[in-house]
Amino acid sequence: MASPIAAGVIYTCPMHPQIRQAGPGNCPICGMTLEPVKAAADAGENRELSDMTRRFWVGLVLTLPVFVLEMGGHIPALGLHDLVAPRVSTWIQFALSTPARRCRPNLSGISAVSRAPERMKVRTGP
């Protein structure tokens, strides 16, 4: 159960201190979660921590088979090359590592202008 938001608490971005707002949210520049300016000891449940903990455990469960398939082939005593063909092992590793690419931060709070690829281009002329 989420803790109620105290009235009048100002939140700011750790990377952009000029961003301030009443209540939690995401930074409009970088998308990071806004933090309270004055931290309280009884902050309650941290949704960001619980989300990162869940993603860590899911990532670990998906990583272990990939690690065993790839590194186990280098240990002749395990005989994984005889158990799983290298081509099949590659496809299994691909399938298990693909979900990790989807674990990106939620950038829905960032405007389309700040995500525009034009900002990434190097301008060479006037």
C-alpha positions in Angstrom: 0.0 0.0 0.0 1.5 3.3 -1.0 2.0 6.0 1.6 0.0 9.2 1.3 1.8 12.2 -0.2 2.3 15.0 2.4 1.0 18.3 1.4 3.5 21.0 0.4 6.4 18.6 -0.2 8.6 19.9 -3.1 10.2 17.3 -5.3 13.3 18.0 -7.5 15.4 16.1 -10.1 18.8 14.9 -8.8 20.4 15.8 -12.1 18.5 19.0 -12.8 18.0 21.0 -9.6 16.1 23.8 -11.4 13.2 21.3 -11.9 10.9 21.6 -8.9 7.3 20.6 -8.4 4.8 19.8 -5.7 4.4 16.0 -5.5 6.3 13.1 -7.1 6.7 12.6 -10.8 9.4 12.3 -13.5 11.9 15.0 -14.6 10.7 16.5 -18.0 14.4 16.8 -19.1 15.8 13.4 -18.3 12.9 11.2 -17.1 14.5 10.4 -13.7 12.2 10.0 -10.7 11.9 13.3 -8.8 13.1 13.1 -5.2 11.9 15.1 -2.2 14.0 18.2 -1.4 14.0 17.3 2.3 14.1 13.6 2.8 12.0 12.1 5.6 12.9 9.1 7.7 9.4 7.6 7.5 9.2 7.8 3.7 7.2 4.5 3.5 7.4 2.1 0.6 9.8 3.1 -2.2 8.1 2.1 -5.5 11.3 2.7 -7.5 13.2 0.3 -5.2 10.6 -2.4 -5.4 10.5 -2.1 -9.2 14.3 -2.3 -9.5 14.3 -5.3 -7.1 11.7 -7.1 -9.2 13.7 -6.4 -12.5 16.9 -7.6 -10.8 15.4 -11.0 -10.0 13.8 -11.4 -13.4 17.1 -10.5 -15.0 19.0 -13.0 -12.8 16.6 -15.8 -13.7 17.0 -15.1 -17.4 20.8 -14.6 -17.2 21.7 -17.8 -15.4 20.8 -20.2 -18.3 22.6 -17.9 -20.8 25.7 -17.9 -18.6 25.6 -21.7 -18.2 25.1 -22.3 -21.9 27.9 -20.0 -22.9 30.5 -20.5 -20.2 29.7 -24.2 -19.7 30.8 -24.9 -23.3 34.3 -23.9 -22.2 34.5 -26.6 -19.5 35.0 -29.9 -21.3 33.9 -31.9 -18.2 30.4 -30.6 -18.4 30.0 -31.7 -22.0 27.4 -29.1 -22.9 28.4 -29.1 -26.5 27.3 -32.7 -26.7 24.0 -31.9 -24.8 23.0 -28.8 -26.7 24.1 -28.1 -30.3 26.0 -24.7 -30.6 23.4 -23.3 -33.1 20.5 -24.2 -30.8 22.4 -22.8 -27.8 22.8 -19.5 -29.7 19.1 -19.3 -30.3 18.3 -20.1 -26.7 20.7 -17.4 -25.5 19.1 -14.9 -27.9 15.6 -15.7 -26.7 16.5 -15.4 -23.1 18.5 -12.2 -23.4 16.0 -10.4 -25.6 13.6 -9.4 -22.8 16.5 -7.6 -21.1 16.4 -5.0 -23.9 12.8 -4.1 -23.0 13.8 -3.2 -19.4 14.3 0.5 -20.1 13.1 3.3 -17.9 9.6 4.7 -18.6 10.2 7.8 -20.7 6.6 8.8 -21.1 7.1 11.9 -19.0 9.6 13.3 -21.5 8.4 15.5 -24.2 8.8 14.5 -27.8 11.2 17.5 -28.3 13.7 16.2 -25.7 13.7 12.7 -27.3 14.1 14.0 -30.8 17.0 12.4 -32.7 17.9 15.8 -34.1 19.4 16.8 -30.8 21.8 13.9 -31.1 23.1 15.0 -34.5 26.3 16.9 -34.9 25.9 20.2 -36.7 28.8 20.9 -39.0 27.7 24.1 -40.8 26.0 27.4 -40.1 
